[in-house]
Amino acid sequence: MAGVSASRQLTGQHSVRYGSPEELHEIIRESVGEPQVVLCIPDGQAAVVGSRQATDLVVGDADVTVVRRRSGGGLVLVDPDAAVWIDVVVPPGDERFGSDVRSGMIEVGRRWRRALIALGADPDRIAVHEGEMRTSAWGDLLCFAGVGTGEVLFDGAKLVGISQRRSSAVLRFQCQVHREDPTDRLMRLIGDRPTGEPMRPAVLGDVVGPAVDGQAVAAALAAEF
C-alpha cells in the first residue's frame, strides 16, 4: 500500500502493519486486486477524531496524541494494548460490497460476525445492526456510544465499530474492537460533555474469551474473505 511509511509483514491470510497512529491513518493511494485484511498495530496511544470533528475536542491529556482520520464517526481511543484495529481494504469495483455506503458496511459487518462466531462467540448473542444509525448527544461525540449501520453488537452493546472511506483506489473499512472499555478515559479527555451517561461497548474477552488476541481475530476475519 503506497503512501504509508509503516512497516508491514504477512501472517497467514492477513497482513500486519506497524507505525505511528498518524502513519496508519494515511491515505491508501495504491489499488488492490482483491480484499485485504490488515491488522494495524500502532506504536502508541492516540485520540482519533472523525473527519467532521474538531481536533480541539480533546483537551484533557497532553500525553495522548490527537489524530484525525478521514472517515466519519466519533472519537476513538487507539491503544495497542487495549484495542484491536483491523482495516478491510477492498477494490472499489467489488460488487459484493455494493455501490453504496450502507450495503458495504453491512457486508463487512456480516463477515465480522461469522469470524467472531468461529472464534467462539455465541451466535444468539451477536448481531449485525442493519437498520438506521442509532445515536444521541454522546453518540455524536464518541464512536462507541452510538451504533451505525453494519456494526456488530453483543447483547445489544456495540462490539465492532466500523467507519468507511471510499476513493477511486480502494474502499477502506476501518474497524476496531476493544479489549478494555475506553469510555472513562475518553470522557476525561474531552471538555464540554453532554448530560447523562454514554452507552458503553462490549469487550472482546467477554465475547470470545481473554486468550484471543488481535492476530487470531485478524486471521479469523481474513478467512471470511
Backbone as a ProteinNet text record, in pm:
[ID]
protein_1_A
[PRIMARY]
MAGVSASRQLTGQHSVRYGSPEELHEIIRESVGEPQVVLCIPDGQAAVVGSRQATDLVVGDADVTVVRRRSGGGLVLVDPDAAVWIDVVVPPGDERFGSDVRSGMIEVGRRWRRALIALGADPDRIAVHEGEMRTSAWGDLLCFAGVGTGEVLFDGAKLVGISQRRSSAVLRFQCQVHREDPTDRLMRLIGDRPTGEPMRPAVLGDVVGPAVDGQAVAAALAAEF
[TERTIARY]
84.3	0	87.6	90	178.2	131.2	224.8	190.8	188.3	224.8	226	364.6	426.3	563.5	571.4	456.6	458.6	512.9	581.5	632.2	518.6	539.5	432.8	493.8	421.3	462.1	337	353	240.9	235.2	114.9	94.4	-27.2	-5.8	-118	-191.2	-319.7	-402.9	-417	-364	-374.5	-235.4	-230.1	-102.3	-105.1	14.5	29	109.7	60.3	130.8	160.1	282	326.6	359.4	332.1	366.8	301.6	319.7	252.7	104.7	18.2	-122.2	-141.9	-59.8	-70.4	-37.4	69.8	109	2.5	-54.4	-152	-284	-306	-426.9	-406.1	-284.5	-260.7	-343.7	-369.9	-449	-379	-457.3	-406.8	-425.4	-315.4	-321.9	-307	-262.1	-240.2	-359.7	-410.2	-526	-489.2	-590	-570.5	-653.5	-607.5	-677.9	-783.3	-773.7	-869.2	-875.8	-978.8	-989	-867.7	-827.8	-716	-759.4	-717.6	-740.9	-607.2	-602.8	-475.8	-488.4	-410	-402.4	-307.7	-359.8	-280.5	-236.4	-105.4	-51.4	22.2	-39.8	25.4	133.6	227.3	337.1	305	182.7	143.3	-4.9	-48.7	-189.5	-220.1	-347	-391.4	-541.4	-585.9	-728.1	-755.6	-840.7	-863.9	-1000.9	-1003.6	-1129.8	-1176.9	-1309.6	-1366.3	-1345.3	-1374.7	-1345.4	-1422.2	-1534.6	-1615.8	-1599.7	-1509.8	-1489.6	-1368.7	-1369.6	-1257.7	-1149.9	-1024.3	-915.4	-908.2	-959	-955	-1064.2	-1137.6	-1231.2	-1159.2	-1035.9	-957.9	-874.9	-899.2	-830.8	-767.2	-791.8	-762.8	-632.5	-546.9	-425.3	-319.7	-216.6	-110.2	-29.2	-38.1	39.7	-27.2	-150.8	-224.1	-220.5	-165.6	-160.7	-301.7	-331.2	-460.3	-439.2	-516.3	-503.6	-640.5	-643.5	-768.9	-770.4	-880.6	-898.5	-985.6	-982.5	-1054.6	-1190.6	-1229	-1362.9	-1444.9	-1576.4	-1664.8	-1674.1	-1769.8	-1791.9	-1730.4	-1740.4	-1697.5	-1557.4	-1522.2	-1389.8	-1363.4	-1241.7	-1197.5	-1062.5	-1042.4	-912.1	-836.8	-723.4	-636	-532.3	-523	-430.9	-389.3	-261.7	-220.6	-243.6	-254.3	-275.1	-422	-507.3	-645.6	-747.4	-702.7	-795.9	-730.3	-813.9	-768.8	-820.3	-727.2	-760	-730.4	-832.4	-818.7	-879.9	-804.9	-857.6	-897	-1011.8	-1051.2	-1044.1	-957.7	-932.4	-981.9	-1070.1	-1143.8	-1133.4	-1121.5	-1125.9	-1259.4	-1260.1	-1385.5	-1488.9	-1448.6	-1543.5	-1595.9	-1563.2	-1606.6	-1756.4	-1837.4	-1982.6	-2035	-1956.3	-2002.3	-2022.4	-1953.6	-1961.9	-2048.8	-2116.9	-2216.7	-2158.5	-2247	-2206.2	-2238	-2287.1	-2323.8	-2266.9	-2262.1	-2201.1	-2272.4	-2403.4	-2481.9	-2458	-2469.7	-2456.2	-2314.9	-2214.7	-2077.5	-2054.2	-2109.1	-2094.1	-2160.3	-2278.2	-2349.1	-2271.1	-2216.1	-2140	-2017.3	-1945.7	-1829	-1873.1	-1981.1	-2030.3	-2070.1	-2132.4	-2169.9	-2047.7	-1942.2	-1820.1	-1752.4	-1757.8	-1708.5	-1786.8	-1917.5	-1999	-1959.7	-1945.3	-1907.2	-1770.3	-1677.2	-1543.4	-1547.4	-1625.1	-1632	-1701.2	-1800.6	-1864.2	-1763.6	-1680.1	-1576.2	-1477	-1459	-1369	-1437.3	-1566.2	-1634.3	-1748.7	-1781.5	-1892.7	-2025.1	-2115.1	-2248.2	-2329.1	-2370	-2441.6	-2574.1	-2633.6	-2760.2	-2744	-2618.4	-2594.4	-2524.1	-2487.2	-2411	-2490.1	-2497.6	-2582	-2521.1	-2556.9	-2519.1	-2636.9	-2608.7	-2713.5	-2733.7	-2846.6	-2874.2	-2974.5	-3016.9	-3109.8	-3037.6	-3111.7	-3054.9	-2963.7	-2882.9	-2792.9	-2872	-2821.4	-2879	-2779.5	-2821	-2725	-2792.6	-2714	-2756.5	-2652.6	-2665.4	-2562	-2425.7	-2422.9	-2296.9	-2252.5	-2347.8	-2314.2	-2254.4	-2292.7	-2231.3	-2087.2	-2055.5	-1924.3	-1827.2	-1873.6	-1789.8	-1838.6	-1747.4	-1783.7	-1863.8	-1816.7	-1879	-1999.7	-2042.4	-2164.8	-2284.6	-2264	-2371.2	-2354.5	-2450.5	-2444.6	-2476.7	-2385.5	-2405.4	-2445.2	-2499.7	-2537.4	-2416.7	-2435.6	-2330.4	-2244.3	-2254.1	-2170	-2222.5	-2132.8	-2162.9	-2191.7	-2300.4	-2345.1	-2334.8	-2309.2	-2311	-2402.1	-2509.9	-2611.5	-2659.4	-2666.4	-2714.7	-2611.7	-2492.3	-2385.7	-2292.3	-2242.8	-2154.4	-2023.4	-1989.4	-1865.5	-1764.3	-1805.7	-1716.6	-1762.5	-1678.4	-1704.1	-1644	-1715.8	-1669.9	-1692	-1588.3	-1602.9	-1550.8	-1591.8	-1564.2	-1511	-1413.2	-1358.7	-1351.3	-1416.9	-1417.1	-1333.2	-1251	-1172.6	-1171.8	-1109.8	-1101.9	-1011.1	-922.6	-828.1	-884.8	-945.6	-990.2	-1114.5	-1183.8	-1278.2	-1205.7	-1200.6	-1128.6	-1226.9	-1241.6	-1326.1	-1234.7	-1235.5	-1152.8	-1237.1	-1189	-1266.8	-1189.7	-1262.1	-1197.3	-1288.1	-1225.4	-1292.8	-1205.4	-1268.3	-1193.1	-1164.7	-1045.8	-1011.6	-1042.9	-1047.1	-1085.3	-1179.9	-1276.1	-1370.5	-1297.3	-1294.9	-1221.8	-1306.2	-1432.3	-1525.9	-1479.9	-1438.2	-1397.2	-1276.1	-1181.5	-1063.2	-1102.4	-1191.9	-1235.1	-1310	-1391.5	-1466.9	-1373.5	-1259.8	-1163.3	-1086.9	-1086.1	-1010.8	-1085.4	-1217.2	-1295.6	-1339.6	-1367.2	-1406.4	-1555.9	-1631.8	-1777.1	-1841	-1916.7	-1977.4	-2129.9	-2196.6	-2342.9	-2380.9	-2506.1	-2554.9	-2579.4	-2592.4	-2619.1	-2494.2	-2515.1	-2405.9	-2407.8	-2291.8	-2288.9	-2309.2	-2356.1	-2359.6	-2216.5	-2194.4	-2060.3	-2047.9	-1928.1	-1911.2	-1898.4	-1925.4	-1886.4	-1735.7	-1673.1	-1528.9	-1501.7	-1392.5	-1362	-1357.8	-1293.8	-1279.1	-1410.9	-1512.8	-1644.1	-1715.2	-1669.2	-1735.8	-1669	-1535.3	-1462.4	-1358.5	-1350.4	-1253.8	-1127.9	-1060.2	-945.5	-820.5	-813.6	-691.7	-686.1	-795.4	-798.5	-736.7	-629.9	-560	-589.9	-526.6	-551.3	-513.5	-405.8	-365.3	-472.1	-528.8	-632.7	-758.4	-793.7	-911	-889.5	-773	-744.4	-744.6	-687.6	-686.6	-828	-911.3	-1048.3	-1125.8	-1103.2	-1172.3	-1124.3	-993.2	-938.8	-997.6	-1025.8	-1083.7	-1223	-1288.5	-1422.3	-1419.5	-1299.2	-1285.1	-1225.4
-119.5	0	124.2	193.2	308.1	423.2	510.5	630.2	613.1	493.6	467.5	418.9	487.9	454	345.4	298.5	193.7	65	-16	-143.7	-243.2	-347.7	-444.9	-583.4	-683.6	-820.7	-905.1	-1021.3	-1109.7	-1215.5	-1244.6	-1350	-1428.9	-1547.5	-1625.6	-1552.5	-1537.9	-1476.7	-1326.3	-1271	-1127.4	-1066	-936.5	-868	-786.2	-750.9	-672.8	-548.7	-432.4	-306.7	-241	-190	-122.2	22.9	112.3	251.4	338.4	467.5	561.2	566.3	612	626.9	715.4	821.4	908.7	832.5	755.5	680.5	579.2	512.8	408.7	465.4	595	659.4	727.4	723.7	791.3	730.2	811.5	768.2	654.3	553.5	444.4	485.8	499.3	550.1	439.1	323.7	213.8	120.1	84.6	-3.3	-146.2	-225.9	-366.7	-450.4	-574.1	-661	-747.1	-764.3	-845.9	-793.6	-829.8	-779.4	-817.5	-725.1	-748.2	-716.1	-800.8	-778.2	-741.5	-625.3	-570.8	-540.8	-609.9	-581.3	-463.6	-353.8	-232.7	-225.2	-216.1	-211.2	-79.4	17.9	147.7	139.9	232.7	231.8	311.5	359	433	462.3	534.2	569.7	697.7	709.8	832.4	845.9	970.4	1002.2	1039.8	963.9	980.5	1041.2	1161.8	1229.8	1195.8	1196.4	1171.2	1288.2	1266.9	1367.2	1497.7	1493.4	1613.3	1671.6	1615.6	1666.6	1758.9	1849.8	1942.4	1876.4	1901	1841.9	1899.7	2021	2077.6	2021	1921.7	1847.8	1783.2	1737.4	1666.8	1768.4	1778.3	1880.5	1824.7	1697.4	1652.1	1582.9	1555.6	1478.7	1513.7	1582	1624.1	1506.3	1389.7	1273	1190.9	1223.3	1149.6	1229	1170	1233.6	1242.6	1353.7	1369.5	1352.7	1263.4	1229.8	1242.8	1290.2	1295.5	1182.1	1108.2	1009.5	1070.2	1012.2	1067	1002.7	916.4	859.6	924.1	908.6	976.6	907.5	955.3	896.6	977.4	921.8	993	956.6	1012	996.7	851.7	806.3	670.3	678.2	591.2	579.5	462.8	492.5	388.8	354.5	227.5	181.5	39.4	15.1	-118.6	-226.7	-188.9	-286.9	-307.4	-214.4	-217.9	-230.2	-235	-243.8	-319.1	-373.5	-439.8	-357.5	-311.7	-228	-308.3	-325.7	-401.2	-320.8	-303.4	-243.6	-353.6	-337.1	-421.1	-332.1	-369.1	-287.3	-365.6	-303.3	-373	-295.7	-364.5	-293.4	-220.8	-99.7	-23.7	-88.3	-175.1	-239.2	-372	-411.8	-541.9	-535.7	-607.3	-598.3	-657.4	-740.7	-798.7	-691.8	-579.6	-474.5	-357.7	-377.7	-282.7	-152.8	-74.1	54.3	170.1	138.1	244.6	214.2	316.2	306.3	203.7	204	118.5	-30	-72.6	-215.1	-265.4	-180.8	-220.4	-241.1	-153.3	-166.8	-294.7	-325.3	-445.5	-570.5	-572.1	-689	-711.9	-605.3	-619.9	-664.8	-607.9	-648	-793.7	-844.2	-986.3	-1077	-1036.3	-1117.5	-1112.6	-997.2	-987.9	-1082.6	-1083.3	-1170.5	-1316.3	-1361.1	-1500	-1530.5	-1436.6	-1457.6	-1472.2	-1388.9	-1395.4	-1522.7	-1568.3	-1696.5	-1809.8	-1803.7	-1905.2	-1907	-1792.4	-1783.3	-1820.7	-1850.4	-1896.4	-1809.9	-1699.9	-1615.2	-1690.5	-1665.9	-1725.8	-1661.1	-1737.4	-1676.5	-1613.4	-1655.3	-1598.4	-1462.1	-1425.7	-1301.2	-1195.5	-1233.1	-1141.9	-1115.1	-987.4	-949.1	-831.1	-818.4	-703.2	-605.6	-480.5	-378.1	-336.8	-374.2	-344.2	-231	-170.6	-59.3	73.8	180.1	314	341.9	444.7	482.1	514.5	464.7	496	584.8	703.8	794.9	877.6	964.8	1051.5	1161.9	1249	1351.5	1288.1	1183.7	1113.2	1037.3	979.3	903.1	988.5	1115.3	1206.4	1237.7	1221	1258.3	1140.6	1027.4	908.4	799.1	740.4	638.5	524.3	472.8	353.4	384.8	511	547.9	553.9	525.1	516.8	389.9	360.3	239	276.5	241.7	268.6	143.8	162.4	51.3	-38.5	-169.3	-266.8	-299.8	-223.1	-250.3	-371.2	-433.9	-561.8	-539.2	-599.7	-584.9	-717.7	-709.1	-826.6	-793.5	-869.2	-840.4	-694.2	-642.5	-507.5	-398.1	-430.2	-330.5	-338.1	-225	-221.4	-292.6	-385.9	-462.2	-421.1	-415.3	-378.8	-246.4	-144.2	-16.6	-17.2	36.5	37	176.1	232.3	354.3	327.4	407.9	377.7	500.1	475.3	578.9	522.5	588.9	543.3	637.5	580	658.2	585.1	645.2	579.6	457.6	449.9	338.2	220.9	248.4	141.2	184.1	84.7	103.6	60	146.2	115.6	117.5	2.8	-9.1	-20.3	82.8	83.6	30.7	-75.4	-147.8	-154.3	-146.1	-158.5	-232.8	-316.9	-385.6	-368.2	-349.6	-318.3	-442.4	-443.9	-542.6	-486.8	-354.7	-287.1	-173.6	-145.9	-37.1	97	179.6	306.4	425.6	402.8	513.6	613.7	565.3	657.8	740.4	678.7	751.5	858.2	824.1	921	1036.7	1008	1115	1214.3	1163.8	1253.2	1338.1	1296.9	1368.4	1486.1	1486.8	1589.1	1698.1	1815.5	1929.5	1934.1	1991.5	2001.5	1864.1	1821.6	1689.2	1699.2	1611	1603.8	1555.1	1570.9	1518.5	1368.1	1302.4	1159.3	1076.9	947.4	853	797	782.2	723.9	573	518.1	374.1	321.5	207.3	150.2	29.5	6.5	-103.6	-238.8	-343.2	-477.6	-492.2	-580.5	-601.8	-743.7	-758.8	-882.2	-1004.6	-990.9	-1105.8	-1163.1	-1078.2	-1126.3	-1202.4	-1186.2	-1246	-1375.6	-1375.9	-1493.1	-1546.2	-1487.3	-1532.5	-1447.9	-1438.2	-1348	-1391.2	-1516.1	-1564.1	-1525.4	-1481.5	-1448.2	-1310.6	-1303.7	-1177.2	-1122.7	-1010.4	-946.1	-1031.3	-1105.4	-1192.5	-1296.6	-1354.7	-1456.3	-1395.3	-1274.9	-1208	-1176.8	-1124	-1090.3	-1215.3	-1323.8	-1448.9	-1501.6	-1496.2	-1543.1	-1454.6	-1324.2	-1234.5	-1257.1	-1274.3	-1298.5	-1425.6	-1524.2	-1649.7	-1629.4	-1518	-1489.6	-1414.9	-1385.3	-1317.6	-1411.8
0	0	0	-107.6	-120.9	-34.3	1	74.2	223.8	274.1	417.5	455	552	587.9	692.7	742.5	842.2	781.9	864	816.5	807.8	727.2	703.9	692.2	745	724.9	706	641.8	618	726.7	773.7	871.8	828.7	771.1	723.4	613.2	628.7	525.8	543	649.3	670.6	678.3	663.3	678.9	806.4	853.3	975.7	942.6	985.5	962.6	1096.6	1108.4	1228.9	1195.2	1286.2	1265.1	1369.3	1356.4	1446.1	1409.3	1501	1464	1340.9	1327.4	1210.7	1082.7	1084.8	965.7	925.2	1024	993.9	943.2	963	912.2	777.1	724.1	596.9	483.9	383.2	268.6	194.7	156.5	73.1	-73.1	-143.4	-281.1	-385.7	-344.9	-438.3	-436.9	-553.6	-561.8	-524.4	-491.6	-458.4	-553.8	-578.9	-672.1	-606.7	-474.1	-400.4	-257.3	-182.2	-45.6	39.5	123.9	215.3	357.4	450.4	592.9	655.4	718	767.1	916.7	997.1	1140.1	1160	1215.5	1235.3	1381.3	1403	1538.7	1556.2	1622.7	1641.7	1748.4	1741.2	1837.4	1963.9	1976.8	2095.5	2093.7	2195.5	2207.9	2129.8	2090.1	2024.7	2041.8	2053.3	2045.5	1900.6	1834.9	1691.4	1668.9	1613.4	1586.3	1445.5	1427.2	1296.5	1202.7	1076.6	973.7	995.6	1066.3	1086.7	1226.9	1306.4	1441.4	1447.7	1544.2	1563.8	1649.2	1615.7	1693.2	1833.9	1855.2	1989.8	2080.2	2029.9	2114.1	2231.7	2206.6	2308.1	2384.5	2515.3	2594.5	2721.4	2754.5	2890	2916.6	2817.1	2844.3	2740.5	2783.8	2692	2640	2707.7	2666.8	2557.3	2525.5	2422.4	2292.5	2188.5	2056.7	1998.6	1933.7	1867.1	1716.8	1656.6	1515.1	1450.6	1327	1252.3	1149.5	1146.2	1039.3	930.6	814	700.3	679.9	772.1	770	881.1	872.6	965.6	1100.4	1181.3	1312.6	1424	1546.2	1665	1711	1825.7	1885.2	1923.5	1892.2	1922.7	1993	2090.9	2154.4	2092.3	2029.7	1974.7	2080.4	2115	2218.6	2183.5	2155.3	2111.9	2216.2	2343.2	2449.2	2483.7	2445.3	2491.2	2378.8	2253.3	2140.8	2025.5	1938.6	1815.5	1698.4	1614.6	1499.2	1372.5	1290.3	1166	1052.2	945.4	822.8	724.7	662.6	549.4	425.9	331.9	212.6	90.5	13	-91.7	-222.5	-336.7	-464.5	-480.6	-534.4	-544.5	-634.9	-725.1	-814.5	-766.6	-643.7	-591	-560.4	-640.6	-628.6	-498.8	-431.6	-305.3	-198.6	-214.8	-115.3	-161.6	-274	-318	-369.8	-424.5	-480.5	-386.9	-267.3	-174.5	-36.6	46.4	178	265	265.2	354.2	328.6	203.7	174	201	176.2	204.5	352.7	436.1	580.8	631.3	580.3	623.2	584.4	463.8	419.2	506.4	539.1	626.5	765.4	816.8	948.2	953.6	849.7	846.3	850.7	781.8	783.8	920.6	985	1122.7	1213.4	1200.6	1286.1	1267.9	1143.8	1119.3	1179.2	1165.9	1219.9	1371.1	1437.8	1583.7	1630.4	1557.2	1590.1	1574.7	1471	1452.2	1568.4	1633	1747.8	1879.2	1874.3	1994.2	2043.3	1975.9	2018.8	2006.1	2099.2	2097.1	1985.2	1885	1770.9	1808.8	1921.4	1964.3	2031.7	2063.8	2137.2	2052.2	1931.2	1845.7	1718.1	1679	1565.5	1491.9	1365.4	1283.7	1282.7	1312.1	1307.9	1162.5	1105.9	965.2	947.7	1057.7	1049.5	1036.1	1062	1053.1	1172.7	1159.8	1267.6	1394.4	1507.9	1638.1	1712.7	1745.6	1806.5	1915.6	1976.2	2085.4	2093.8	2191.7	2208.1	2233.7	2316	2339.4	2214.6	2142.8	2022.9	1913	1906.8	1810.4	1847.8	1975.1	2026.5	2029.5	2082.8	2098.8	2004.9	1930	1831.5	1893.2	2006	2062.9	2150.9	2154.4	2225.7	2132.2	2005.6	1907.3	1826	1740.7	1658.2	1514.8	1423.6	1282.5	1206.7	1089.3	1002.7	976.3	994.8	968.4	1088.7	1195.2	1311.7	1388.4	1463.4	1527.5	1675.4	1722.9	1860.8	1935	2064.7	2151.9	2269.5	2282.8	2384.7	2375.1	2253.9	2230.1	2243.6	2295	2308.9	2188.3	2146.1	2029.5	2058.8	1972.5	1985.8	1880.4	1754.2	1644	1585.3	1595.8	1531	1391.5	1295.3	1156.3	1097.6	1038.4	959.8	819.5	725.2	584.8	512.3	427.1	338.7	198	103.7	-35.9	-120.5	-205.8	-300.2	-433.9	-532.4	-663.2	-658.8	-558.6	-548.9	-470.2	-353.9	-264.6	-186.1	-132.9	-23.6	103.5	201.4	325.4	441.6	506.5	623.5	745.6	828.5	948.5	1064.6	1125.9	1226.2	1357.3	1467.3	1597.9	1694.9	1776	1885.6	2009.3	2123.4	2245	2328.9	2384.9	2487.7	2626.1	2639	2762.3	2726.3	2811.8	2788.9	2801.7	2694.9	2698.8	2742.9	2778.1	2795	2900.4	3017	3122.4	3080.3	3011.5	2964.7	2863.1	2771.4	2671.2	2734.6	2833.2	2899.4	2968.4	3018.7	3082.8	2981.6	2856	2752.9	2693.5	2707.5	2638.6	2734.5	2677.3	2757.8	2782.3	2690.3	2705.4	2686.4	2787.1	2782.4	2784.3	2712.9	2725.3	2865.5	2899	3026	3014.4	3128.3	3129.2	3105.7	3092.5	3073.1	2931.6	2869.4	2735	2738.8	2627.9	2610	2608.9	2670.5	2678.4	2585.4	2531.2	2437.1	2506.3	2431.2	2472	2450.5	2524.7	2509.8	2461.4	2390.3	2319	2410.7	2527	2615.6	2662.7	2677.1	2719.5	2608.6	2486.2	2370	2327	2322.4	2271.4	2370.1	2489.5	2588.8	2588	2702	2715.4	2639.1	2596.5	2529.9	2382.2	2325.1	2181.9	2161.2	2080.6	2058	1918.9	1887	1759.7	1640	1650.2	1538.2	1510.8	1616.2	1597.4	1536.4	1579.7	1524.3	1376.3	1342.3	1202.4	1114.1	1164.6	1086.9	1063.5	1167.4	1153.1	1055.4	1061	967.8	825	807	673	611.7	694.8	644.8	586.9	621.9	571.4	437.2	388.6	259.9	154.4
[MASK]
+++++++++++++++++++++++++++++++++++++++++++++++++++++++++++++++++++++++++++++++++++++++++++++++++++++++++++++++++++++++++++++++++++++++++++++++++++++++++++++++++++++++++++++++++++++++++++++++++++++++++++++++++++++++++++++++++

